[in-house]
Structure formats: structure tokens, C-alpha cells
Amino acid sequence: LGCYGAKQDQSLCNTIHRNSAGVIYQIDSLNTNAGYQTVEGIDFEASYDTRRAHLTLPFPGSVKLDLQVSKTIKNFQINPDGSRTDFAGFFNVNNEEIYPTWRALLNIDYKVSNWIFHWDTRYTQSMTDFGAAKVYGDFIPDLYYHSVSATYSFDKLGVLRDARLILGVDNLFDQNPPFLGVDSICE
């Protein structure tokens, strides 16, 4: 509210600079003048490594699992007019930001001898455009992206020690990004 409307705080208005025509050209304290934003969430992580657990598998090598999950509980902004804008579960093409409620990353590594085979899956929960209905181009469905890689570690390779060769494929299943109608050149 600060320097907005009938009840203006002069100390906040002093942070807004205008040219001779009265047009704003700089605001020194954007957060003070725009209100405030609150973001709360919780992150989870669980890891398990069969080698460190001294677990003998029915096949050679070891397996390492790592799961990271993020849950946004609150993500809102109080605007200068006192209204509230909620961001969690939405995306905004105007500033190219996404605010999913849930995100996750699963990593699986299988190590045998000098080889490591890696698989990861990234998950982003579905989102809707601000103020839009669930119509084609205004909705992002749940997204899953998978990547794989293989690493070979060389104890000694010529003058190099502990060298590694890594080959991988990002977006293994060639998942296309979602179509956003408001971001299309066909508007």
C-alpha cells in the first residue's frame, strides 16, 4: 500500500523517482512498494546404497537410489492494492515462470567394476495458466523426463589418472514440451 492510493506514506514515496513529465523511471525499493511475497515449502530426500549397507545382491555390483521431492505449501504475493496473487500450481508466460506444487527427481545408479549405469527421472506436477480454463494451450500436464548415461572409469589412461568417459542421452523418450497457446506466434 505504501505509496499507492489515498493513504500514502511519504517515506515510501521518496523511493519512487519521476522525470519532469511525472513518469516513473526508477523505484529504489520494489519489494517495499509492491507489498510482499511469502514462499513456504518442504523438501524430502531419501537415499540408499547397497554397497554402503554391505548388502550382497544376487548379481554383481551395487545399486544406489536417491529420491528428492519438493512440495510448495505457500507461494503468494500481496499486491500494492492489498489483493493476493497465488502462484502455487500455476505458470505465467509473461515472466516465463512455473510454480508447480510438486517436483521430484529419482536417480538410480548401478555400479559394476569400472562401469556406472545411470537413470534419472524428473517429475513436474501439472499447472494451469493464471486465470485460464483447462483448454489446449493453457494447461501443462504432469511432465516426466528420463535420462540415461553410462560411465567408464579408467584407472590410468596415458598421462591421465582417474579419467572417465561418459555417454548419455537426455530426454530419452523424446518428450515434447507442452504447447502453450498464449506463447504461440499464431495468436
Disulfide bonds with the S-S distance in Angstrom:
Cys3-Cys13 2.02
